Amino acid sequence: MSTVELRREIKKAVDRLPTERLLSLADYVDFLNRPPLVRRVKAAEKEIAAGKGVNWRKVRSDV
């Protein structure tokens, strides 16, 4: 099955879903579109090394 055919089938399936299931599907699609955790952690470590960000002690003084 080609990518175009697969997209068409997915769109047809979404059109058949009951309204109450669409929110759940939207959450799942959002999850699939997030960059992988490893890549996000590496990017965060790079920013911290560059001096970006806020020290957590300045944000949470009660801890």
PyMOL Python script that loads the backbone (N, CA, C, O; Angstrom):
from pymol import cmd

cmd.read_pdbstr("""\
ATOM      1  N   MET A   1       0.862  -1.174   0.000  1.00  0.00           N
ATOM      2  CA  MET A   1       0.000   0.000   0.000  1.00  0.00           C
ATOM      3  C   MET A   1       0.904   1.232   0.000  1.00  0.00           C
ATOM      4  O   MET A   1       1.852   1.317   0.781  1.00  0.00           O
ATOM      5  N   SER A   2       0.610   2.160  -0.861  1.00  0.00           N
ATOM      6  CA  SER A   2       1.419   3.378  -0.955  1.00  0.00           C
ATOM      7  C   SER A   2       1.063   4.331   0.187  1.00  0.00           C
ATOM      8  O   SER A   2       0.053   4.156   0.869  1.00  0.00           O
ATOM      9  N   THR A   3       1.900   5.323   0.378  1.00  0.00           N
ATOM     10  CA  THR A   3       1.665   6.324   1.414  1.00  0.00           C
ATOM     11  C   THR A   3       0.362   7.076   1.165  1.00  0.00           C
ATOM     12  O   THR A   3      -0.397   7.347   2.096  1.00  0.00           O
ATOM     13  N   VAL A   4       0.114   7.405  -0.086  1.00  0.00           N
ATOM     14  CA  VAL A   4      -1.119   8.136  -0.428  1.00  0.00           C
ATOM     15  C   VAL A   4      -2.345   7.282  -0.095  1.00  0.00           C
ATOM     16  O   VAL A   4      -3.318   7.781   0.470  1.00  0.00           O
ATOM     17  N   GLU A   5      -2.297   6.017  -0.440  1.00  0.00           N
ATOM     18  CA  GLU A   5      -3.425   5.120  -0.150  1.00  0.00           C
ATOM     19  C   GLU A   5      -3.621   4.970   1.360  1.00  0.00           C
ATOM     20  O   GLU A   5      -4.748   4.975   1.857  1.00  0.00           O
ATOM     21  N   LEU A   6      -2.527   4.839   2.064  1.00  0.00           N
ATOM     22  CA  LEU A   6      -2.603   4.692   3.513  1.00  0.00           C
ATOM     23  C   LEU A   6      -3.211   5.937   4.156  1.00  0.00           C
ATOM     24  O   LEU A   6      -4.049   5.824   5.051  1.00  0.00           O
ATOM     25  N   ARG A   7      -2.798   7.121   3.708  1.00  0.00           N
ATOM     26  CA  ARG A   7      -3.374   8.362   4.226  1.00  0.00           C
ATOM     27  C   ARG A   7      -4.873   8.435   3.945  1.00  0.00           C
ATOM     28  O   ARG A   7      -5.641   8.868   4.804  1.00  0.00           O
ATOM     29  N   ARG A   8      -5.292   8.022   2.766  1.00  0.00           N
ATOM     30  CA  ARG A   8      -6.727   8.029   2.427  1.00  0.00           C
ATOM     31  C   ARG A   8      -7.514   7.106   3.349  1.00  0.00           C
ATOM     32  O   ARG A   8      -8.589   7.461   3.832  1.00  0.00           O
ATOM     33  N   GLU A   9      -6.964   5.917   3.587  1.00  0.00           N
ATOM     34  CA  GLU A   9      -7.644   4.962   4.464  1.00  0.00           C
ATOM     35  C   GLU A   9      -7.742   5.498   5.889  1.00  0.00           C
ATOM     36  O   GLU A   9      -8.770   5.336   6.547  1.00  0.00           O
ATOM     37  N   ILE A  10      -6.683   6.131   6.361  1.00  0.00           N
ATOM     38  CA  ILE A  10      -6.699   6.706   7.706  1.00  0.00           C
ATOM     39  C   ILE A  10      -7.736   7.816   7.788  1.00  0.00           C
ATOM     40  O   ILE A  10      -8.486   7.890   8.761  1.00  0.00           O
ATOM     41  N   LYS A  11      -7.788   8.670   6.786  1.00  0.00           N
ATOM     42  CA  LYS A  11      -8.770   9.760   6.777  1.00  0.00           C
ATOM     43  C   LYS A  11     -10.199   9.214   6.770  1.00  0.00           C
ATOM     44  O   LYS A  11     -11.075   9.760   7.440  1.00  0.00           O
ATOM     45  N   LYS A  12     -10.435   8.148   6.021  1.00  0.00           N
ATOM     46  CA  LYS A  12     -11.773   7.536   6.008  1.00  0.00           C
ATOM     47  C   LYS A  12     -12.126   6.988   7.386  1.00  0.00           C
ATOM     48  O   LYS A  12     -13.255   7.138   7.854  1.00  0.00           O
ATOM     49  N   ALA A  13     -11.153   6.354   8.027  1.00  0.00           N
ATOM     50  CA  ALA A  13     -11.390   5.794   9.358  1.00  0.00           C
ATOM     51  C   ALA A  13     -11.684   6.903  10.370  1.00  0.00           C
ATOM     52  O   ALA A  13     -12.552   6.746  11.229  1.00  0.00           O
ATOM     53  N   VAL A  14     -10.968   8.012  10.272  1.00  0.00           N
ATOM     54  CA  VAL A  14     -11.204   9.143  11.172  1.00  0.00           C
ATOM     55  C   VAL A  14     -12.604   9.702  10.951  1.00  0.00           C
ATOM     56  O   VAL A  14     -13.284  10.049  11.916  1.00  0.00           O
ATOM     57  N   ASP A  15     -13.039   9.795   9.726  1.00  0.00           N
ATOM     58  CA  ASP A  15     -14.378  10.307   9.426  1.00  0.00           C
ATOM     59  C   ASP A  15     -15.480   9.419  10.007  1.00  0.00           C
ATOM     60  O   ASP A  15     -16.583   9.898  10.273  1.00  0.00           O
ATOM     61  N   ARG A  16     -15.195   8.144  10.204  1.00  0.00           N
ATOM     62  CA  ARG A  16     -16.187   7.213  10.758  1.00  0.00           C
ATOM     63  C   ARG A  16     -16.208   7.203  12.285  1.00  0.00           C
ATOM     64  O   ARG A  16     -17.122   6.636  12.883  1.00  0.00           O
ATOM     65  N   LEU A  17     -15.212   7.825  12.926  1.00  0.00           N
ATOM     66  CA  LEU A  17     -15.144   7.802  14.389  1.00  0.00           C
ATOM     67  C   LEU A  17     -16.255   8.631  15.020  1.00  0.00           C
ATOM     68  O   LEU A  17     -16.634   9.678  14.497  1.00  0.00           O
ATOM     69  N   PRO A  18     -16.774   8.151  16.153  1.00  0.00           N
ATOM     70  CA  PRO A  18     -17.735   8.969  16.889  1.00  0.00           C
ATOM     71  C   PRO A  18     -17.024  10.195  17.484  1.00  0.00           C
ATOM     72  O   PRO A  18     -15.825  10.148  17.758  1.00  0.00           O
ATOM     73  N   THR A  19     -17.753  11.262  17.676  1.00  0.00           N
ATOM     74  CA  THR A  19     -17.191  12.526  18.146  1.00  0.00           C
ATOM     75  C   THR A  19     -16.403  12.361  19.439  1.00  0.00           C
ATOM     76  O   THR A  19     -15.337  12.959  19.590  1.00  0.00           O
ATOM     77  N   GLU A  20     -16.904  11.567  20.364  1.00  0.00           N
ATOM     78  CA  GLU A  20     -16.232  11.426  21.661  1.00  0.00           C
ATOM     79  C   GLU A  20     -14.858  10.757  21.555  1.00  0.00           C
ATOM     80  O   GLU A  20     -14.042  10.893  22.467  1.00  0.00           O
ATOM     81  N   ARG A  21     -14.590  10.048  20.479  1.00  0.00           N
ATOM     82  CA  ARG A  21     -13.281   9.399  20.299  1.00  0.00           C
ATOM     83  C   ARG A  21     -12.258  10.319  19.627  1.00  0.00           C
ATOM     84  O   ARG A  21     -11.062  10.030  19.660  1.00  0.00           O
ATOM     85  N   LEU A  22     -12.707  11.416  19.019  1.00  0.00           N
ATOM     86  CA  LEU A  22     -11.808  12.302  18.290  1.00  0.00           C
ATOM     87  C   LEU A  22     -10.789  12.981  19.202  1.00  0.00           C
ATOM     88  O   LEU A  22      -9.642  13.177  18.800  1.00  0.00           O
ATOM     89  N   LEU A  23     -11.187  13.341  20.418  1.00  0.00           N
ATOM     90  CA  LEU A  23     -10.252  13.974  21.351  1.00  0.00           C
ATOM     91  C   LEU A  23      -9.117  13.018  21.704  1.00  0.00           C
ATOM     92  O   LEU A  23      -7.951  13.409  21.750  1.00  0.00           O
ATOM     93  N   SER A  24      -9.468  11.783  21.947  1.00  0.00           N
ATOM     94  CA  SER A  24      -8.455  10.770  22.250  1.00  0.00           C
ATOM     95  C   SER A  24      -7.507  10.585  21.077  1.00  0.00           C
ATOM     96  O   SER A  24      -6.295  10.476  21.263  1.00  0.00           O
ATOM     97  N   LEU A  25      -8.051  10.549  19.883  1.00  0.00           N
ATOM     98  CA  LEU A  25      -7.227  10.404  18.688  1.00  0.00           C
ATOM     99  C   LEU A  25      -6.313  11.615  18.507  1.00  0.00           C
ATOM    100  O   LEU A  25      -5.149  11.466  18.135  1.00  0.00           O
ATOM    101  N   ALA A  26      -6.834  12.798  18.769  1.00  0.00           N
ATOM    102  CA  ALA A  26      -6.025  14.017  18.647  1.00  0.00           C
ATOM    103  C   ALA A  26      -4.851  13.979  19.628  1.00  0.00           C
ATOM    104  O   ALA A  26      -3.741  14.380  19.277  1.00  0.00           O
ATOM    105  N   ASP A  27      -5.086  13.500  20.857  1.00  0.00           N
ATOM    106  CA  ASP A  27      -4.000  13.366  21.832  1.00  0.00           C
ATOM    107  C   ASP A  27      -2.933  12.384  21.343  1.00  0.00           C
ATOM    108  O   ASP A  27      -1.737  12.634  21.493  1.00  0.00           O
ATOM    109  N   TYR A  28      -3.367  11.286  20.767  1.00  0.00           N
ATOM    110  CA  TYR A  28      -2.425  10.275  20.286  1.00  0.00           C
ATOM    111  C   TYR A  28      -1.602  10.809  19.118  1.00  0.00           C
ATOM    112  O   TYR A  28      -0.395  10.575  19.055  1.00  0.00           O
ATOM    113  N   VAL A  29      -2.235  11.518  18.200  1.00  0.00           N
ATOM    114  CA  VAL A  29      -1.521  12.098  17.062  1.00  0.00           C
ATOM    115  C   VAL A  29      -0.504  13.122  17.558  1.00  0.00           C
ATOM    116  O   VAL A  29       0.612  13.192  17.043  1.00  0.00           O
ATOM    117  N   ASP A  30      -0.887  13.911  18.551  1.00  0.00           N
ATOM    118  CA  ASP A  30       0.050  14.876  19.137  1.00  0.00           C
ATOM    119  C   ASP A  30       1.246  14.142  19.741  1.00  0.00           C
ATOM    120  O   ASP A  30       2.384  14.583  19.582  1.00  0.00           O
ATOM    121  N   PHE A  31       1.001  13.036  20.427  1.00  0.00           N
ATOM    122  CA  PHE A  31       2.073  12.229  21.011  1.00  0.00           C
ATOM    123  C   PHE A  31       3.021  11.712  19.926  1.00  0.00           C
ATOM    124  O   PHE A  31       4.240  11.743  20.099  1.00  0.00           O
ATOM    125  N   LEU A  32       2.473  11.246  18.827  1.00  0.00           N
ATOM    126  CA  LEU A  32       3.296  10.712  17.746  1.00  0.00           C
ATOM    127  C   LEU A  32       4.148  11.787  17.070  1.00  0.00           C
ATOM    128  O   LEU A  32       5.210  11.485  16.525  1.00  0.00           O
ATOM    129  N   ASN A  33       3.692  13.023  17.105  1.00  0.00           N
ATOM    130  CA  ASN A  33       4.415  14.112  16.458  1.00  0.00           C
ATOM    131  C   ASN A  33       5.508  14.719  17.326  1.00  0.00           C
ATOM    132  O   ASN A  33       6.273  15.557  16.848  1.00  0.00           O
ATOM    133  N   ARG A  34       5.602  14.313  18.601  1.00  0.00           N
ATOM    134  CA  ARG A  34       6.644  14.852  19.473  1.00  0.00           C
ATOM    135  C   ARG A  34       7.994  14.260  19.101  1.00  0.00           C
ATOM    136  O   ARG A  34       8.088  13.104  18.689  1.00  0.00           O
ATOM    137  N   PRO A  35       9.048  15.078  19.254  1.00  0.00           N
ATOM    138  CA  PRO A  35      10.374  14.514  18.989  1.00  0.00           C
ATOM    139  C   PRO A  35      10.691  13.451  20.036  1.00  0.00           C
ATOM    140  O   PRO A  35      10.191  13.515  21.160  1.00  0.00           O
ATOM    141  N   PRO A  36      11.510  12.486  19.676  1.00  0.00           N
ATOM    142  CA  PRO A  36      11.858  11.435  20.632  1.00  0.00           C
ATOM    143  C   PRO A  36      12.483  12.018  21.910  1.00  0.00           C
ATOM    144  O   PRO A  36      13.157  13.047  21.871  1.00  0.00           O
ATOM    145  N   LEU A  37      12.248  11.349  23.023  1.00  0.00           N
ATOM    146  CA  LEU A  37      12.712  11.811  24.323  1.00  0.00           C
ATOM    147  C   LEU A  37      14.225  12.019  24.347  1.00  0.00           C
ATOM    148  O   LEU A  37      14.703  13.015  24.890  1.00  0.00           O
ATOM    149  N   VAL A  38      14.970  11.100  23.769  1.00  0.00           N
ATOM    150  CA  VAL A  38      16.430  11.207  23.786  1.00  0.00           C
ATOM    151  C   VAL A  38      16.879  12.506  23.125  1.00  0.00           C
ATOM    152  O   VAL A  38      17.775  13.181  23.632  1.00  0.00           O
ATOM    153  N   ARG A  39      16.279  12.853  22.022  1.00  0.00           N
ATOM    154  CA  ARG A  39      16.641  14.080  21.314  1.00  0.00           C
ATOM    155  C   ARG A  39      16.288  15.311  22.151  1.00  0.00           C
ATOM    156  O   ARG A  39      17.048  16.279  22.177  1.00  0.00           O
ATOM    157  N   ARG A  40      15.136  15.280  22.840  1.00  0.00           N
ATOM    158  CA  ARG A  40      14.749  16.412  23.677  1.00  0.00           C
ATOM    159  C   ARG A  40      15.687  16.567  24.868  1.00  0.00           C
ATOM    160  O   ARG A  40      16.030  17.688  25.244  1.00  0.00           O
ATOM    161  N   VAL A  41      16.107  15.450  25.467  1.00  0.00           N
ATOM    162  CA  VAL A  41      17.029  15.507  26.607  1.00  0.00           C
ATOM    163  C   VAL A  41      18.379  16.060  26.168  1.00  0.00           C
ATOM    164  O   VAL A  41      18.958  16.898  26.860  1.00  0.00           O
ATOM    165  N   LYS A  42      18.883  15.606  25.034  1.00  0.00           N
ATOM    166  CA  LYS A  42      20.161  16.112  24.530  1.00  0.00           C
ATOM    167  C   LYS A  42      20.088  17.606  24.250  1.00  0.00           C
ATOM    168  O   LYS A  42      21.030  18.337  24.554  1.00  0.00           O
ATOM    169  N   ALA A  43      18.993  18.067  23.679  1.00  0.00           N
ATOM    170  CA  ALA A  43      18.823  19.490  23.398  1.00  0.00           C
ATOM    171  C   ALA A  43      18.784  20.284  24.707  1.00  0.00           C
ATOM    172  O   ALA A  43      19.354  21.372  24.791  1.00  0.00           O
ATOM    173  N   ALA A  44      18.121  19.746  25.716  1.00  0.00           N
ATOM    174  CA  ALA A  44      18.048  20.423  27.010  1.00  0.00           C
ATOM    175  C   ALA A  44      19.421  20.485  27.667  1.00  0.00           C
ATOM    176  O   ALA A  44      19.796  21.512  28.231  1.00  0.00           O
ATOM    177  N   GLU A  45      20.168  19.392  27.595  1.00  0.00           N
ATOM    178  CA  GLU A  45      21.520  19.378  28.175  1.00  0.00           C
ATOM    179  C   GLU A  45      22.421  20.393  27.480  1.00  0.00           C
ATOM    180  O   GLU A  45      23.250  21.036  28.124  1.00  0.00           O
ATOM    181  N   LYS A  46      22.261  20.532  26.191  1.00  0.00           N
ATOM    182  CA  LYS A  46      23.046  21.493  25.426  1.00  0.00           C
ATOM    183  C   LYS A  46      22.715  22.924  25.866  1.00  0.00           C
ATOM    184  O   LYS A  46      23.611  23.755  26.014  1.00  0.00           O
ATOM    185  N   GLU A  47      21.431  23.203  26.073  1.00  0.00           N
ATOM    186  CA  GLU A  47      21.019  24.528  26.520  1.00  0.00           C
ATOM    187  C   GLU A  47      21.536  24.827  27.922  1.00  0.00           C
ATOM    188  O   GLU A  47      21.966  25.946  28.203  1.00  0.00           O
ATOM    189  N   ILE A  48      21.494  23.834  28.798  1.00  0.00           N
ATOM    190  CA  ILE A  48      21.999  24.021  30.157  1.00  0.00           C
ATOM    191  C   ILE A  48      23.494  24.315  30.121  1.00  0.00           C
ATOM    192  O   ILE A  48      23.972  25.209  30.819  1.00  0.00           O
ATOM    193  N   ALA A  49      24.229  23.568  29.312  1.00  0.00           N
ATOM    194  CA  ALA A  49      25.667  23.786  29.178  1.00  0.00           C
ATOM    195  C   ALA A  49      25.974  25.177  28.633  1.00  0.00           C
ATOM    196  O   ALA A  49      27.026  25.740  28.936  1.00  0.00           O
ATOM    197  N   ALA A  50      25.075  25.732  27.840  1.00  0.00           N
ATOM    198  CA  ALA A  50      25.263  27.067  27.271  1.00  0.00           C
ATOM    199  C   ALA A  50      24.839  28.164  28.246  1.00  0.00           C
ATOM    200  O   ALA A  50      24.918  29.349  27.923  1.00  0.00           O
ATOM    201  N   GLY A  51      24.391  27.771  29.430  1.00  0.00           N
ATOM    202  CA  GLY A  51      23.999  28.755  30.436  1.00  0.00           C
ATOM    203  C   GLY A  51      22.571  29.228  30.319  1.00  0.00           C
ATOM    204  O   GLY A  51      22.185  30.199  30.971  1.00  0.00           O
ATOM    205  N   LYS A  52      21.781  28.564  29.504  1.00  0.00           N
ATOM    206  CA  LYS A  52      20.375  28.940  29.369  1.00  0.00           C
ATOM    207  C   LYS A  52      19.556  28.224  30.435  1.00  0.00           C
ATOM    208  O   LYS A  52      19.985  27.207  30.981  1.00  0.00           O
ATOM    209  N   GLY A  53      18.411  28.744  30.716  1.00  0.00           N
ATOM    210  CA  GLY A  53      17.527  28.115  31.684  1.00  0.00           C
ATOM    211  C   GLY A  53      17.555  28.839  33.011  1.00  0.00           C
ATOM    212  O   GLY A  53      18.273  29.824  33.181  1.00  0.00           O
ATOM    213  N   VAL A  54      16.763  28.340  33.956  1.00  0.00           N
ATOM    214  CA  VAL A  54      16.640  28.939  35.277  1.00  0.00           C
ATOM    215  C   VAL A  54      16.946  27.863  36.307  1.00  0.00           C
ATOM    216  O   VAL A  54      16.469  26.733  36.202  1.00  0.00           O
ATOM    217  N   ASN A  55      17.734  28.221  37.287  1.00  0.00           N
ATOM    218  CA  ASN A  55      18.049  27.299  38.371  1.00  0.00           C
ATOM    219  C   ASN A  55      16.765  26.968  39.117  1.00  0.00           C
ATOM    220  O   ASN A  55      16.002  27.873  39.455  1.00  0.00           O
ATOM    221  N   TRP A  56      16.517  25.718  39.375  1.00  0.00           N
ATOM    222  CA  TRP A  56      15.275  25.301  40.014  1.00  0.00           C
ATOM    223  C   TRP A  56      15.148  25.881  41.411  1.00  0.00           C
ATOM    224  O   TRP A  56      14.031  26.063  41.895  1.00  0.00           O
ATOM    225  N   ARG A  57      16.260  26.177  42.073  1.00  0.00           N
ATOM    226  CA  ARG A  57      16.204  26.753  43.423  1.00  0.00           C
ATOM    227  C   ARG A  57      15.614  28.169  43.392  1.00  0.00           C
ATOM    228  O   ARG A  57      15.050  28.629  44.384  1.00  0.00           O
ATOM    229  N   LYS A  58      15.745  28.852  42.256  1.00  0.00           N
ATOM    230  CA  LYS A  58      15.153  30.182  42.136  1.00  0.00           C
ATOM    231  C   LYS A  58      13.652  30.089  41.890  1.00  0.00           C
ATOM    232  O   LYS A  58      12.905  31.016  42.203  1.00  0.00           O
ATOM    233  N   VAL A  59      13.226  28.987  41.340  1.00  0.00           N
ATOM    234  CA  VAL A  59      11.809  28.791  41.046  1.00  0.00           C
ATOM    235  C   VAL A  59      11.080  28.218  42.237  1.00  0.00           C
ATOM    236  O   VAL A  59       9.963  28.634  42.543  1.00  0.00           O
ATOM    237  N   ARG A  60      11.706  27.255  42.922  1.00  0.00           N
ATOM    238  CA  ARG A  60      11.101  26.566  44.062  1.00  0.00           C
ATOM    239  C   ARG A  60      11.944  26.793  45.306  1.00  0.00           C
ATOM    240  O   ARG A  60      12.877  26.036  45.571  1.00  0.00           O
ATOM    241  N   SER A  61      11.632  27.802  46.049  1.00  0.00           N
ATOM    242  CA  SER A  61      12.401  28.087  47.252  1.00  0.00           C
ATOM    243  C   SER A  61      11.940  27.235  48.439  1.00  0.00           C
ATOM    244  O   SER A  61      12.626  27.185  49.459  1.00  0.00           O
ATOM    245  N   ASP A  62      10.803  26.574  48.321  1.00  0.00           N
ATOM    246  CA  ASP A  62      10.262  25.780  49.431  1.00  0.00           C
ATOM    247  C   ASP A  62      10.810  24.352  49.466  1.00  0.00           C
ATOM    248  O   ASP A  62      10.449  23.577  50.352  1.00  0.00           O
ATOM    249  N   VAL A  63      11.654  24.005  48.541  1.00  0.00           N
ATOM    250  CA  VAL A  63      12.160  22.635  48.469  1.00  0.00           C
ATOM    251  C   VAL A  63      13.558  22.565  49.008  1.00  0.00           C
ATOM    252  O   VAL A  63      14.158  21.491  49.032  1.00  0.00           O
TER     253      VAL A  63
END
""", "prot")
cmd.dss("prot")
cmd.show_as("cartoon", "prot")
cmd.util.cbc("prot")
cmd.orient("prot")
